[in-house]
């Protein structure tokens, strides 16, 4: 049941990311979408993929997007209205598709069966990260540090101007 609720929240957050007029709200919705995907991955016992999804996609990417947005100039009211009209004309059908697919799945009584791997082959994430996948962990730390340094450099350039 938690997976179904997480998937519904995932779809709603993805719609919010596409449909909102604010880029900041869109970046936050993208982080929320990634967090919902992380919950689904953990529930499906894909702990390694979930850990990387949470740290890189929900964490680093969101920080980089929000930092880049802080460097942009605000739009005028006319630009905002035009942007809203353009976005609505491009994506008006997305909520309709989601509702139609949702009703179709409900009325066809489609119930997904999630077949989980047996618990005895599941390994602890800490054991895998620290003992088996050290090189992957070093790569992830390098990506996180590069993102953090990129944000610092972006803010330093903004202060100089």
C-alpha positions as CSV (number, residue, x, y, z in Angstrom):
1,X,0.0,0.0,0.0
2,X,2.9,2.4,0.8
3,X,4.3,1.8,-2.7
4,X,1.0,2.8,-4.3
5,X,0.7,5.9,-2.2
6,X,4.4,6.8,-3.0
7,X,3.7,6.2,-6.7
8,X,0.7,8.5,-6.6
9,X,2.7,11.2,-4.8
10,X,5.5,10.6,-7.4
11,X,3.1,11.3,-10.3
12,X,1.6,14.4,-8.5
13,X,5.1,15.8,-7.8
14,X,6.2,15.2,-11.4
15,X,3.0,17.0,-12.6
16,X,3.7,19.9,-10.2
17,X,7.3,20.1,-11.5
18,X,6.1,20.4,-15.1
19,X,3.0,22.6,-14.6
20,X,4.1,25.2,-12.1
21,X,5.1,28.6,-13.3
22,X,7.9,29.1,-10.8
23,X,11.3,27.6,-11.6
24,X,12.1,27.4,-7.9
25,X,8.9,25.5,-7.2
26,X,9.7,23.3,-10.1
27,X,13.1,22.5,-8.7
28,X,11.6,21.7,-5.3
29,X,9.0,19.5,-7.0
30,X,11.7,17.7,-8.8
31,X,13.5,17.0,-5.5
32,X,10.2,15.7,-4.1
33,X,9.7,13.5,-7.1
34,X,13.2,12.1,-6.6
35,X,12.4,11.5,-2.9
36,X,9.2,9.6,-3.7
37,X,11.2,7.5,-6.2
38,X,13.7,6.8,-3.4
39,X,10.9,5.5,-1.1
40,X,9.7,3.2,-3.9
41,X,13.2,1.9,-4.5
42,X,13.7,1.2,-0.8
43,X,10.4,-0.6,-0.6
44,X,11.4,-2.7,-3.6
45,X,14.6,-3.6,-1.8
46,X,16.9,-1.7,-4.2
47,X,18.7,0.0,-1.4
48,X,21.8,0.9,-3.4
49,X,19.9,2.6,-6.1
50,X,17.7,4.4,-3.6
51,X,20.8,5.6,-1.6
52,X,22.3,7.1,-4.8
53,X,19.0,8.5,-6.0
54,X,18.5,10.3,-2.7
55,X,22.0,11.7,-2.3
56,X,22.6,12.7,-5.9
57,X,19.2,13.4,-7.5
58,X,17.2,14.7,-4.5
59,X,20.2,16.3,-2.9
60,X,23.0,17.5,-5.2
61,X,20.9,18.2,-8.4
62,X,18.3,20.2,-6.4
63,X,21.0,22.3,-4.8
64,X,22.6,23.0,-8.1
65,X,19.3,23.9,-9.7
66,X,18.3,26.2,-6.9
67,X,21.7,27.9,-6.8
68,X,21.5,28.5,-10.6
69,X,18.0,29.9,-10.2
70,X,19.3,32.4,-7.6
71,X,21.6,33.8,-10.3
72,X,18.8,34.6,-12.7
73,X,17.0,37.8,-13.0
74,X,13.3,38.1,-12.0
75,X,10.7,38.2,-14.9
76,X,8.4,41.1,-15.5
77,X,4.6,40.6,-15.1
78,X,4.2,40.5,-18.9
79,X,6.9,37.9,-19.3
80,X,5.4,35.8,-16.5
81,X,2.0,35.8,-18.2
82,X,3.5,34.9,-21.6
83,X,5.5,32.1,-20.0
84,X,2.3,30.8,-18.3
85,X,0.4,30.9,-21.6
86,X,3.2,29.1,-23.4
87,X,3.5,26.4,-20.7
88,X,-0.3,25.8,-20.5
89,X,-0.5,25.5,-24.3
90,X,2.3,22.9,-24.3
91,X,1.3,20.8,-21.3
92,X,-2.5,21.2,-20.9
93,X,-3.1,17.5,-21.7
94,X,-0.8,16.0,-19.0
95,X,-3.3,16.2,-16.1
96,X,-6.0,14.8,-18.4
97,X,-3.8,11.9,-19.3
98,X,-3.0,11.2,-15.7
99,X,-6.7,11.2,-14.7
100,X,-7.8,9.0,-17.7
101,X,-5.0,6.5,-17.0
102,X,-5.9,6.5,-13.2
103,X,-9.6,5.9,-13.9
104,X,-8.7,3.2,-16.5
105,X,-6.5,1.4,-14.0
106,X,-9.1,1.7,-11.3
107,X,-12.0,0.5,-13.4
108,X,-10.0,-2.3,-15.0
109,X,-9.0,-3.4,-11.5
110,X,-5.4,-3.5,-12.3
111,X,-3.4,-4.3,-9.2
112,X,0.3,-4.4,-9.6
113,X,2.1,-7.3,-7.9
114,X,5.5,-6.4,-6.7
115,X,7.6,-9.5,-6.4
116,X,10.4,-8.7,-4.0
117,X,13.6,-10.7,-3.9
118,X,14.0,-13.1,-1.0
119,X,15.3,-11.4,2.2
120,X,18.2,-13.7,2.6
121,X,20.0,-12.4,-0.5
122,X,19.5,-8.8,0.5
123,X,22.7,-7.2,1.9
124,X,23.1,-4.3,4.2
125,X,23.7,-1.0,2.4
126,X,26.6,-0.1,4.8
127,X,28.3,-3.4,4.1
128,X,28.0,-3.0,0.4
129,X,29.1,0.6,0.3
130,X,32.1,0.4,2.7
131,X,33.3,-3.1,1.8
132,X,32.3,-4.0,-1.8
133,X,31.8,-0.7,-3.6
134,X,34.4,1.7,-2.3
135,X,35.3,3.0,-5.8
136,X,31.6,3.9,-6.4
137,X,31.5,5.7,-3.1
138,X,34.6,7.7,-3.9
139,X,33.1,8.7,-7.3
140,X,29.9,9.8,-5.5
141,X,31.8,11.9,-3.0
142,X,33.8,13.4,-5.9
143,X,30.5,14.3,-7.7
144,X,29.1,15.9,-4.5
145,X,32.2,17.9,-3.9
146,X,32.3,19.1,-7.5
147,X,28.7,20.2,-7.2
148,X,29.4,22.0,-3.9
149,X,32.5,23.7,-5.4
150,X,30.5,24.7,-8.5
151,X,27.9,26.4,-6.3
152,X,30.6,28.3,-4.4
153,X,32.2,29.4,-7.7
154,X,28.8,30.6,-9.0
155,X,28.2,32.6,-5.9
156,X,31.7,34.1,-5.9
157,X,31.2,35.2,-9.6
158,X,27.9,36.8,-8.7
159,X,29.4,38.8,-5.8
160,X,32.2,40.1,-8.1
161,X,29.6,41.5,-10.6
